[in-house]
């Protein structure tokens, strides 16, 4: 890619116009099969190596009869391990313990003590990792907000008034290194948030972009079929505000169907699952990967999405000189054909592809910091979304 005028003439480019590729095309008579292989090799020379991390798939949101769910906690974990066959799983019962029932922190042992004990019991490093979590009502900022803990020793986080949270309490919670705060249903009337009003430093680092039937990417998303959708509570609203917010998905299941596809109408039939790129399948490594936003969210089944720019993984923020080529790569694997891959740049569809793998160059610097993420739509109606990559122009 060494033509001196390339950036005068183009905004998007392909390694199919590198000098090696062009010279092979214009090489005259020869072995056509060998020349076609040379064209393929010339393009693929730009592709990055395989990820340095392993991919693990997990379920991050579900309830048991310790709050308002149906299954007992043993059935919950056994279903995810043996039926859904996920690599990791969180339990996220409500802190109120279910209407008319005792809160998680009440008693000795408390429900919270039981949850911590069962998380330890079912955790099998390298095979099945458990994450300690609970769902905390946090009016007026994020009515529904899940707290994920590193390890299994954490205390519940209570404030001045249970079910509510103050600005100072939220700020302190977001600064805790061993807790990740992830809100959900942020677009919904009774449980919503207004990212247009909330200061950027009070917007959590991640959002649950999908559970059963409620995609939260943008207002009017086709994978959201709920009945009270409010402007201002969507992921794109937070990104537009300047938040560096990644994404996960979780089923929010109450009936021991976490991680599995059901016969409910679309899109409620698809659970929410999260892919993370981590060093190993352990509590510490999975927590670190989520905190780093090396994640993608998707609707049910199984899929792999690898999205990198100049070797940087989803969730990363990095700086590039303005005259440096932006090298964008994606690789997708799924049990359904790809219908469309959208490169979403600065919250608009920037490029649309119908390919499972591609490498290309972007020469356009649009803002002081540009934001890129992938939205992948599959033929069966499922979607996948990656955490963004942010590039600061220097």
C-alpha positions in Angstrom: 0.0 0.0 0.0 2.7 2.4 -1.0 1.1 4.6 -3.7 1.8 8.2 -2.7 -1.6 9.4 -3.7 -3.7 6.7 -2.1 -5.1 9.0 0.7 -5.9 11.8 -1.8 -8.1 9.4 -3.8 -9.5 7.0 -1.3 -11.0 6.8 2.2 -11.4 3.0 2.4 -8.8 0.6 0.9 -8.1 -3.1 0.5 -4.9 -5.1 0.6 -6.1 -6.3 -2.8 -4.5 -3.2 -4.2 -1.1 -3.6 -2.6 1.9 -3.5 -5.0 2.5 -7.3 -4.7 -1.1 -8.0 -5.7 -1.1 -5.5 -8.6 2.2 -6.8 -10.0 0.8 -10.4 -9.9 -2.2 -9.3 -11.9 0.0 -7.6 -14.4 2.6 -10.3 -14.6 1.7 -11.5 -18.2 1.4 -15.1 -19.2 1.9 -17.7 -16.5 0.4 -20.4 -14.4 -3.1 -19.0 -13.6 -3.6 -21.3 -10.6 -0.3 -20.2 -9.1 -1.0 -16.5 -9.8 -4.4 -16.7 -8.1 -2.8 -18.3 -5.0 -0.3 -15.4 -5.1 -3.2 -12.9 -5.1 -4.7 -14.7 -2.0 -1.3 -14.8 -0.3 -0.7 -11.1 -1.0 -4.0 -10.1 0.7 -3.7 -12.5 3.6 -0.2 -11.3 4.4 -1.9 -8.3 6.1 -4.2 -10.4 8.3 -3.3 -10.5 12.0 -2.3 -13.7 13.8 -4.8 -15.7 15.8 -5.9 -14.0 19.0 -3.5 -14.3 21.9 -6.5 -15.0 24.2 -8.9 -18.0 24.3 -12.6 -17.5 23.7 -15.0 -18.4 26.4 -18.9 -18.2 26.3 -20.9 -17.4 29.4 -24.3 -16.6 30.9 -24.2 -13.5 33.0 -27.7 -12.9 34.2 -30.2 -15.2 35.9 -32.4 -15.7 39.0 -33.2 -18.6 41.4 -35.8 -19.1 44.1 -33.5 -17.2 46.5 -35.3 -14.2 45.0 -38.0 -14.3 42.3 -36.8 -17.1 40.1 -38.1 -20.7 39.8 -35.1 -23.0 40.1 -33.1 -23.7 43.2 -29.4 -22.7 43.0 -28.1 -26.2 42.4 -30.4 -26.7 39.4 -29.4 -23.3 38.1 -25.7 -24.1 38.0 -26.2 -27.7 36.8 -28.4 -26.6 33.9 -25.8 -24.0 32.7 -22.9 -26.5 33.1 -24.5 -29.7 31.8 -27.3 -28.5 29.5 -26.4 -25.1 28.2 -22.7 -26.1 28.4 -21.4 -22.6 28.9 -17.8 -22.0 30.0 -18.7 -19.6 32.8 -21.9 -18.4 34.6 -23.0 -15.7 37.0 -25.9 -15.9 39.4 -27.6 -12.5 39.9 -30.5 -12.7 42.3 -32.3 -9.6 43.4 -31.0 -7.9 46.6 -34.6 -7.6 47.9 -34.9 -11.4 47.8 -38.3 -11.4 46.1 -41.4 -9.4 47.1 -42.7 -10.5 50.5 -39.5 -12.5 51.2 -36.4 -11.7 53.2 -33.6 -9.8 51.6 -30.4 -11.5 50.5 -28.4 -10.1 53.5 -30.9 -11.2 56.2 -30.2 -14.2 58.5 -27.3 -16.4 59.4 -26.5 -18.0 57.1 -28.0 -15.4 54.8 -29.0 -16.0 51.2 -25.9 -14.1 50.2 -23.8 -16.6 52.3 -25.5 -19.4 50.4 -24.8 -17.8 47.1 -21.1 -17.3 47.9 -20.8 -20.9 49.1 -22.5 -22.3 46.0 -20.3 -20.2 43.7 -17.3 -21.7 45.3 -18.7 -25.2 45.2 -19.5 -25.2 41.4 -16.4 -23.3 40.3 -14.1 -25.7 38.5 -11.1 -23.8 37.1 -10.4 -24.6 33.5 -13.8 -26.3 33.1 -16.7 -24.2 34.5 -16.1 -20.8 36.1 -18.7 -19.2 38.4 -19.1 -15.4 39.0 -20.5 -14.0 42.2 -23.1 -11.3 41.5 -26.4 -9.8 42.5 -28.9 -7.4 41.1 -29.2 -4.2 43.0 -32.2 -1.8 42.7 -30.5 1.6 42.3 -33.1 4.3 41.8 -33.0 6.9 40.3 -29.8 6.3 38.2 -30.1 2.6 37.2 -33.1 0.8 38.7 -31.7 -2.5 37.6 -27.9 -2.8 38.1 -25.9 -6.0 38.5 -22.7 -6.0 40.5 -20.1 -8.7 39.6 -17.4 -9.6 42.1 -13.9 -10.8 41.7 -13.6 -13.8 43.8 -16.2 -15.0 46.4 -15.6 -12.9 49.5 -17.4 -9.7 48.6 -20.0 -8.0 50.9 -23.2 -6.6 49.5 -23.1 -2.9 48.8 -25.8 -1.0 50.8 -26.4 2.7 51.0 -28.5 5.2 52.8 -31.8 3.7 51.6 -32.2 0.1 50.2 -33.4 0.1 46.6 -32.0 3.6 46.0 -28.5 5.1 45.4 -27.1 8.5 45.7 -24.6 10.2 43.4 -21.8 9.8 45.9 -22.7 6.1 46.6 -22.7 5.4 42.8 -19.4 7.2 42.3 -17.8 5.2 45.1 -19.2 1.9 43.7 -17.9 2.6 40.2 -14.4 3.1 41.6 -14.1 -0.2 43.3 -11.5 -2.4 41.6 -13.0 -5.7 42.5 -16.6 -4.9 41.3 -17.9 -4.4 37.8 -21.2 -2.5 37.6 -23.5 -3.4 34.6 -27.0 -1.9 34.2 -29.8 -3.5 32.2 -33.3 -2.5 30.9 -31.9 1.0 30.7 -34.5 1.9 28.0 -37.5 0.6 29.9 -40.0 3.0 31.6 -40.0 1.4 35.0 -36.3 0.5 35.1 -34.7 3.0 32.7 -31.9 5.5 32.7 -31.4 8.7 30.9 -27.8 8.8 29.6 -28.5 12.3 28.2 -28.8 13.5 31.8 -26.3 11.3 33.7 -22.7 12.7 33.8 -20.2 10.7 31.9 -18.3 9.7 35.0 -21.4 8.1 36.4 -22.0 5.9 33.4 -20.8 2.3 34.1 -18.1 0.7 31.9 -20.5 -1.9 30.5 -24.1 -2.3 29.5 -26.2 -5.5 29.1 -27.1 -4.9 25.5 -29.4 -7.9 25.2 -31.5 -10.3 27.3 -34.5 -12.3 26.0 -36.3 -10.0 23.6 -34.8 -6.7 24.5 -31.9 -5.4 22.5 -30.6 -2.1 23.9 -28.3 -0.9 21.1 -30.5 1.9 19.8 -34.1 3.2 19.9 -36.1 1.0 17.5 -33.8 -2.0 17.4 -35.7 -4.9 15.7 -34.6 -7.4 18.4 -36.5 -5.5 21.0 -40.2 -6.5 21.5 -41.0 -5.0 24.9 -43.8 -2.5 25.5 -42.4 0.7 27.1 -39.3 2.0 25.2 -37.9 5.3 26.3 -35.5 7.5 24.3 -32.2 8.2 26.1 -31.6 4.9 27.7 -29.8 3.1 24.9 -26.2 2.1 24.4 -25.7 4.5 21.5 -27.0 7.3 23.8 -24.2 6.6 26.2 -21.6 6.3 23.5 -22.8 9.6 21.9 -22.4 11.2 25.3 -18.7 10.1 25.3 -18.9 7.1 27.6 -16.4 4.3 27.0 -19.0 1.7 27.4 -18.6 -2.0 26.4 -21.3 -4.6 26.1 -22.3 -8.0 27.5 -25.5 -10.0 27.2 -27.4 -12.1 29.7 -30.8 -14.0 29.6 -32.4 -12.5 32.7 -34.0 -15.9 32.9 -36.2 -17.0 35.9 -37.2 -20.5 34.7 -34.0 -22.5 34.4 -33.7 -21.9 30.7 -30.6 -19.8 30.9 -28.3 -20.0 27.9 -30.7 -22.2 25.9 -33.0 -21.5 22.9 -36.7 -22.0 23.6 -39.8 -22.2 21.4 -41.0 -18.7 22.5 -41.8 -16.2 19.7 -38.9 -14.2 18.2 -36.9 -12.6 19.7 -37.8 -14.0 23.1 -36.7 -17.4 22.1 -33.0 -16.4 22.1 -31.1 -16.1 25.3 -28.4 -13.5 25.8 -24.8 -14.9 25.9 -21.4 -13.2 26.3 -18.1 -14.1 24.6 -15.0 -13.0 26.4 -11.3 -13.3 25.3 -9.4 -14.3 28.4 -6.1 -16.0 29.2 -7.8 -19.0 30.8 -11.1 -20.1 32.1 -10.7 -19.0 35.8 -12.6 -16.5 37.9 -9.7 -14.1 37.9 -9.1 -14.3 34.2 -12.8 -14.0 33.2 -13.3 -11.0 35.5 -10.2 -9.3 34.1 -11.4 -9.9 30.5 -14.9 -8.4 31.3 -13.3 -5.4 33.1 -11.1 -4.9 30.0 -14.2 -5.0 27.8 -12.7 -7.8 25.6 -16.3 -8.9 25.1 -19.0 -9.4 22.5 -22.7 -10.0 23.2 -25.0 -12.2 21.1 -28.4 -13.9 20.9 -28.3 -17.6 21.7 -26.6 -20.6 20.0 -22.8 -20.3 19.5 -20.7 -17.7 17.7 -17.3 -16.3 17.6 -16.5 -12.7 16.7 -12.9 -11.5 16.5 -12.7 -7.7 15.9 -9.4 -5.9 16.0 -7.9 -2.6 14.8 -4.1 -2.3 14.4 -3.9 -5.4 16.6 -5.9 -3.9 19.4 -8.8 -5.9 20.8 -12.4 -4.9 21.3 -12.7 -2.7 24.4 -9.4 -1.0 24.0 -8.6 2.7 23.7 -5.4 3.6 21.9 -3.8 6.5 20.1 -2.6 6.7 16.5 -0.9 9.5 14.5 -3.4 11.0 12.1 -1.4 9.8 9.0 -1.3 6.1 10.2 -3.4 3.6 8.4 -6.2 2.1 10.4 -6.1 -1.6 9.9 -9.5 -3.1 10.5 -10.0 -6.9 10.8 -13.0 -9.2 11.7 -13.5 -12.9 11.7 -16.9 -14.5 12.4 -18.0 -18.0 13.0 -21.6 -19.0 13.7 -24.1 -21.9 13.4 -26.1 -19.6 11.0 -25.0 -17.8 7.8 -24.0 -14.2 8.1 -26.6 -11.8 6.6 -24.8 -8.6 7.2 -21.8 -7.2 9.0 -22.0 -3.5 9.9 -18.9 -1.6 10.8 -20.5 1.1 13.0 -18.2 4.1 13.2 -19.2 7.0 15.4 -22.7 5.5 15.7 -23.6 5.2 12.0 -23.3 2.3 9.6 -20.0 3.1 8.0 -19.4 -0.1 5.9 -21.7 -3.1 5.2 -20.4 -6.5 4.3 -21.7 -10.0 3.7 -18.5 -11.8 4.6 -17.3 -13.9 7.5 -13.8 -12.5 7.4 -12.2 -9.3 6.0 -9.2 -7.0 6.4 -9.3 -3.4 5.1 -7.8 0.0 5.7 -9.7 3.1 6.9 -7.9 6.4 6.1 -10.6 8.8 7.4 -10.0 10.5 10.8 -13.3 12.0 11.7 -13.1 13.1 15.3 -10.5 13.6 18.0 -11.5 10.1 19.1 -13.3 7.8 16.7 -15.5 4.9 18.0 -15.9 1.6 16.1 -17.9 -1.5 16.8 -19.4 -4.4 14.9 -23.0 -5.3 14.6 -23.5 -8.8 13.0 -26.9 -9.9 11.7 -27.5 -13.6 10.9 -29.9 -15.2 8.5 -32.0 -16.7 11.4 -32.6 -13.2 12.9 -29.9 -13.3 15.6 -27.6 -10.4 16.2 -24.1 -10.1 17.7 -22.4 -6.9 19.0 -18.8 -6.2 20.0 -17.6 -3.8 22.6 -16.1 -0.8 20.7 -12.6 0.1 19.9 -11.7 3.8 20.4 -8.9 5.5 18.5 -7.6 8.9 19.6 -6.0 10.9 16.7 -2.6 12.5 17.7 
